[in-house]
Amino acid sequence: MAVLNGAAAHGGRSSAISRILASGKGGWGREQGRRRAERLLKDRDFLSLLRDIHYARGVIAHQWPRTPDGQLINDAGAAIDESASKFQKLAHILGGAQAVTLRTVADELGPKIEMTPSGWSAPVRLDMRRLRKRIRERTGYRVSLAVKR
């Protein structure tokens, strides 16, 4: 996800990938995270994935709808200037998709949900099939919903 959202993909000590691998539940430490990032950045499959993401980011941003004055507009109706980087544009598009998805969930469930920075939570058991169907109908997006208890 970090690479998808524009994190620099290099093996240096300060790279986002090194920091992610050095932190978290594994607790590998800074040096181990740097070594793991270096190994990852030599992996053919990972490098192919990076190329695909880079190419797709440009195609998506280029073909996304624009306002009459040329600004890219996301599904939530917010615009971003054409001078923004490809990374910023894709993050803007994904943010709009997330916003309309969360709006759909809020409209569907009303006061039964609590919005959080990472999504939402509900104190009641949800009909996930129905919720996915509503999101698809209202947004056009197919989503995967994870249940944590």
ZASEPA-253733 format. One record per residue: residue in three letters; x, y, z of N, C-alpha, C, O in turn. Coordinates in steps of 0.2 Angstrom, whole numbers, padded with zeros to 4 digits, always signed. Atoms other than C-alpha are relative to their C-alpha. Example, Ala and Ser with C-alpha at 12.3 -4.5 7.8 and 13.67 -1.06 7.14 Angstrom:
BEGIN
ALA+0004-0006+0000+0062-0022+0039+0004+0006+0000+0009+0005+0003 SER-0004-0006-0001+0068-0005+0036-0004+0005+0003-0001+0011+0004 
! end
This chain:
BEGIN
MET+0004-0006+0000+0000+0000+0000+0004+0006+0000+0003+0011-0003 ALA-0004-0006-0001+0014+0012+0004+0003+0002-0007+0003+0008-0009 VAL-0002-0001+0007+0021+0010-0014-0006+0003-0004-0005+0007-0008 LEU+0005-0002+0003+0004+0012-0021-0002+0007+0001-0004+0011-0004 ASN+0002-0007-0002+0001+0028-0012+0006+0005-0001+0006+0011+0001 GLY-0005-0005+0002+0018+0035-0019+0006+0000+0005+0010+0004+0004 ALA-0006+0000-0005+0031+0030-0005+0006-0002-0005+0005-0006-0009 ALA-0006+0002+0004+0048+0030-0012+0003-0007+0001+0003-0009+0006 ALA-0002+0007+0000+0054+0013-0017+0008+0000-0001+0010-0002-0006 HIS-0007+0001+0000+0073+0013-0013+0002-0003+0006-0001-0003+0011 GLY-0002+0004-0006+0083+0003-0001+0004+0004+0005+0006+0001+0010 GLY-0004-0004-0005+0091+0018+0009-0003-0001+0007-0009-0003+0008 ARG+0002+0000-0007+0089+0019+0028-0006+0004+0001-0010+0002+0005 SER+0006-0005-0001+0076+0033+0026-0006-0002-0004-0011+0002-0004 SER+0006+0001+0005+0065+0025+0013-0006-0003+0004-0005-0006+0010 ALA+0006+0002-0003+0047+0022+0018+0000-0008+0001-0002-0010+0006 ILE+0000+0007+0000+0049+0003+0014+0004-0002+0006+0002-0007+0009 SER-0005+0001-0006+0064+0002+0026-0003+0001+0007-0003-0003+0011 ARG+0003-0002-0007+0055+0011+0040-0006-0005+0001-0007-0007+0007 ILE+0006+0004-0001+0039+0000+0037+0002-0007+0002+0000-0010+0007 LEU-0002+0006-0002+0049-0016+0038+0004+0000+0006+0004-0005+0010 ALA-0004-0001-0006+0059-0010+0053-0005+0001+0006-0003-0001+0011 SER+0005-0001-0006+0043-0006+0063-0005-0005+0000-0004-0011-0003 GLY+0006+0005+0000+0027-0015+0067+0001-0006+0005+0006-0006+0009 LYS+0000+0005-0004+0024-0031+0075+0006-0004+0000+0008-0007+0005 GLY-0006+0004+0000+0039-0040+0069+0006+0003+0004+0010-0001+0007 GLY-0005-0003-0004+0050-0027+0078+0007-0002-0003+0012-0003+0002 TRP-0006+0003+0003+0065-0032+0066+0006+0005+0002+0011+0003+0002 GLY-0005-0005-0001+0074-0015+0070+0002+0003-0007+0001+0000-0012 ARG-0002-0004+0006+0081-0002+0058+0005-0004-0005+0004-0004-0011 GLU-0005+0003+0005+0096-0012+0051-0003-0006-0003-0002-0007-0009 GLN+0003+0006+0003+0086-0028+0048-0005+0003-0005-0006-0001-0010 GLY+0005-0003+0005+0072-0017+0040+0004+0002-0006+0001+0001-0012 ARG-0004-0002+0006+0085-0010+0028+0002-0005-0004+0002-0005-0010 ARG-0002+0006+0003+0092-0027+0024-0006-0003-0004-0005-0005-0010 ARG+0006+0004+0003+0075-0034+0021-0003+0005-0006-0005+0002-0011 ALA+0002-0005+0005+0070-0018+0010+0005-0001-0006+0002-0002-0012 GLU-0005+0001+0005+0086-0021+0000-0001-0006-0004-0001-0007-0010 ARG+0002+0006+0003+0081-0039-0003-0006+0000-0004-0007-0002-0010 LEU+0006-0001+0003+0064-0034-0008+0001+0003-0007-0003+0002-0012 LEU-0001-0005+0006+0070-0021-0021+0004-0004-0005+0005-0001-0010 LYS-0003+0004+0005+0080-0035-0029-0004-0006-0003-0002-0009-0008 ASP+0005+0006+0002+0065-0047-0031-0003+0002-0007-0006+0007-0007 ARG+0003-0001+0006+0059-0048-0049-0007+0001+0000-0010+0006-0003 ASP+0007-0001+0000+0041-0050-0045-0002+0007+0003-0006+0010+0001 PHE+0002-0006-0003+0041-0035-0033+0002+0006-0005-0002+0010-0006 LEU-0002-0006+0004+0050-0024-0046-0005+0000-0006-0006+0005-0009 SER+0006+0000+0005+0037-0030-0059-0006+0003+0002-0009+0007-0001 LEU+0005-0003-0003+0024-0025-0048+0000+0008+0001-0004+0011-0001 LEU-0002-0007+0000+0032-0008-0045-0001+0003-0007-0004+0009-0008 ARG+0000-0003+0007+0033-0005-0064-0008+0000-0002-0010+0005-0005 ASP+0007+0000+0002+0014-0010-0066-0003+0005+0004-0008+0009+0001 ILE+0003-0006-0004+0009+0002-0052+0002+0006-0003-0003+0011-0004 HIS-0002-0007+0003+0019+0016-0060-0003+0001-0006-0006+0007-0007 TYR+0003-0001+0007+0012+0013-0077-0008+0001+0001-0011+0006-0002 ALA+0007-0001-0002-0006+0011-0070-0002+0007+0003-0007+0010+0001 ARG+0001-0006-0003-0005+0026-0060+0000+0006-0005-0005+0010-0004 GLY+0000-0005+0005-0001+0037-0075-0006-0001-0004-0009+0004-0006 VAL+0006+0001+0005-0015+0029-0086-0006+0002+0004-0010+0005+0001 ILE+0006-0002-0004-0028+0031-0072-0001+0007+0001-0006+0010-0001 ALA+0000-0007-0001-0023+0049-0068-0002+0003-0007-0005+0008-0007 HIS+0001-0003+0007-0023+0053-0087-0007-0001-0002-0010+0004-0005 GLN+0007+0002+0003-0040+0045-0091-0006+0002+0005-0012+0002+0004 TRP+0005-0001-0005-0049+0051-0075-0004+0007-0002-0001+0011-0005 PRO+0004-0006+0002-0063+0064-0077+0003+0007+0003+0007+0007+0008 ARG-0003-0007-0002-0058+0083-0076-0006+0005+0000-0011+0004-0002 THR+0005-0006+0000-0067+0099-0072+0001+0004-0006+0006+0002-0010 PRO+0000-0004+0006-0070+0111-0086+0007+0004-0001+0010+0005-0006 ASP-0006-0003+0000-0054+0120-0081+0006-0004+0000+0012-0002+0001 GLY-0006+0005+0001-0043+0104-0082+0002-0003+0007+0007-0007+0007 GLN-0002+0003-0007-0042+0099-0063-0004-0007+0000-0009-0008-0002 LEU+0002+0007-0001-0044+0081-0059-0005+0000+0006-0004+0003+0011 ILE+0005+0000-0005-0060+0078-0049-0001-0007+0002-0002-0012-0002 ASN+0002+0007-0002-0063+0063-0038-0007-0001+0002-0011+0003+0000 ASP+0007+0002-0001-0079+0054-0033-0003+0004+0005-0009+0004+0005 ALA+0004-0004-0005-0082+0065-0018-0001+0007-0003-0003+0011+0001 GLY+0001-0006+0002-0082+0080-0029+0006+0005+0001+0005+0011-0001 ALA-0006-0004-0001-0065+0087-0024+0005+0000-0006+0006-0005-0009 ALA-0004-0001+0006-0053+0094-0037+0007+0000+0002+0009+0003+0008 ILE-0007-0001-0001-0034+0093-0038+0003+0003-0006+0001+0001-0012 ASP-0003-0004+0006-0023+0104-0049+0004-0005-0005+0006-0010-0002 GLU-0003+0004+0005-0016+0096-0065+0008+0000+0001+0011-0005-0001 SER-0008+0000-0001+0002+0101-0059+0002-0005+0006+0008-0006+0007 ALA-0001+0005-0005+0000+0088-0045+0004-0006-0003+0003-0007-0009 SER-0004+0006+0002+0012+0073-0046-0005-0006-0001-0011-0006+0001 LYS+0004+0006+0001+0005+0056-0052-0002-0003+0007-0007-0006+0007 PHE+0001+0003-0007+0007+0050-0034-0006+0004+0004-0011+0001+0006 GLN+0005-0004-0004-0004+0065-0027-0007-0001-0004-0012-0002+0000 LYS+0006+0001+0004-0017+0062-0041-0003-0007+0002-0009-0007+0003 LEU+0003+0006-0002-0019+0044-0037-0003-0001+0007-0008-0003+0008 ALA+0002-0001-0007-0020+0047-0019-0007+0004+0001-0011+0002+0005 HIS+0006-0004+0000-0033+0060-0022-0006-0004-0003-0012-0004+0000 ILE+0005+0005+0003-0043+0047-0033-0002-0005+0005-0008-0006+0006 LEU+0002+0005-0006-0042+0034-0019-0004+0003+0006-0008+0000+0008 GLY+0003-0003-0006-0047+0046-0006-0007+0002-0001-0011+0001+0003 GLY+0007-0001+0002-0063+0051-0016-0004-0007+0000-0009-0007+0003 ALA+0003+0007+0000-0067+0032-0018-0001-0002+0007-0007-0004+0009 GLN+0001+0002-0007-0065+0029+0001-0005+0005+0003-0009+0002+0007 ALA+0005-0005-0003-0075+0045+0005-0007-0002-0002-0012-0003+0002 VAL+0007+0002+0003-0090+0039-0006-0002-0006+0003-0008-0008+0004 THR+0002+0006-0003-0089+0022+0001-0002+0000+0007-0007-0003+0009 LEU+0002-0002-0007-0089+0028+0019-0006+0003+0001-0010+0002+0005 ARG+0006-0003+0000-0103+0039+0015-0006-0005-0001-0011-0004+0002 THR+0005+0006+0001-0113+0024+0008-0001-0004+0006-0007-0005+0008 VAL+0000+0004-0006-0109+0014+0024-0004+0004+0005-0009+0002+0008 ALA+0004-0004-0005-0115+0029+0035-0007+0001-0002-0011+0000+0003 ASP+0007+0000+0002-0131+0031+0025-0004-0006+0001-0009-0006+0003 GLU+0004+0006-0001-0135+0013+0026-0001-0002+0007-0006-0005+0009 LEU+0000+0002-0007-0131+0010+0044-0002+0005+0005-0004+0004+0011 GLY+0003-0006-0004-0135+0027+0051+0004+0000+0007+0010-0001+0007 PRO-0004-0001-0006-0131+0029+0070+0003-0007+0003+0006-0007+0008 LYS-0002+0007-0002-0126+0010+0071+0008+0000+0000+0011-0005+0002 ILE-0007+0000+0001-0108+0015+0066+0004+0005+0003+0001+0011+0004 GLU-0005-0006-0002-0093+0025+0072+0005+0000-0005+0009-0004-0006 MET-0005-0002+0005-0082+0033+0060+0007+0000+0003+0007+0003+0009 THR-0007-0001-0002-0063+0031+0063+0005+0002-0005+0003+0002-0011 PRO-0005-0002+0006-0047+0037+0054+0001-0006-0005+0003-0005-0010 SER-0001+0006+0005-0045+0019+0047-0006-0003-0003-0006-0008-0006 GLY+0006+0003+0003-0063+0016+0042-0006+0002+0005-0008+0007+0006 TRP+0006-0001-0004-0078+0013+0053+0000-0007+0004+0003-0012+0003 SER+0002+0005-0004-0084+0001+0067-0007+0000+0001-0010+0005+0002 ALA+0007+0001-0002-0101-0006+0072-0001-0004+0005+0003-0010+0006 PRO+0001+0004-0006-0107-0013+0088-0004-0006-0001-0006-0010+0003 VAL+0005+0005+0002-0119-0024+0079+0002-0005-0005+0007-0002-0009 ARG-0001+0005+0005-0118-0039+0068-0003+0003-0007-0009+0005-0007 LEU+0002-0003+0006-0119-0033+0050-0001-0005-0006+0002-0010-0006 ASP+0001+0005+0006-0126-0041+0034+0005+0003-0005+0004+0007-0009 MET-0005-0002+0005-0110-0040+0024-0002+0000-0007+0000+0004-0011 ARG+0002+0001+0007-0117-0046+0008-0004+0006-0002-0003+0008-0007 ARG+0005-0006+0002-0131-0033+0008+0004+0007+0000+0003+0011-0004 LEU-0004-0006+0000-0118-0019+0013+0004+0000-0006+0005+0006-0009 ARG-0004+0000+0006-0106-0024-0001-0005+0001-0006-0002+0005-0011 LYS+0004-0001+0005-0121-0024-0013-0002+0007-0001-0002+0010-0006 ARG+0001-0007+0000-0126-0007-0008+0005+0005-0002+0004+0009-0006 ILE-0006-0004+0002-0109+0000-0010+0001-0001-0007+0003+0004-0011 ARG-0001+0001+0007-0108-0008-0027-0005+0004-0004-0004+0007-0009 GLU+0006-0004+0003-0125+0000-0032+0001+0007+0000+0000+0011-0005 ARG+0000-0007+0000-0121+0017-0026+0007+0003-0002+0007+0009-0005 THR-0007-0003+0002-0102+0019-0030+0002-0003-0007+0006+0000-0010 GLY-0003+0004+0006-0099+0006-0044+0006-0004+0002+0009-0007-0002 TYR-0006+0004-0002-0085-0001-0033-0001-0006+0003-0006-0007+0007 ARG+0001+0007-0003-0083-0019-0028+0005+0001+0006+0011+0002+0005 VAL-0004+0000-0006-0076-0019-0010+0001-0006+0004-0003-0011+0003 SER-0001+0005-0005-0069-0031+0002+0000+0002+0007+0003+0007+0008 LEU+0001-0002-0006-0075-0029+0019+0003-0005+0005+0001-0011+0005 ALA-0003+0004-0005-0065-0036+0034-0004+0000+0006-0005+0006+0008 VAL+0003+0000-0007-0073-0041+0050+0005-0002+0005+0008-0007+0005 LYS-0005+0001-0006-0063-0039+0066-0005-0001+0006-0010+0003+0007 ARG+0004+0001-0007-0071-0045+0083+0005+0001+0006+0002+0001+0011 
! end
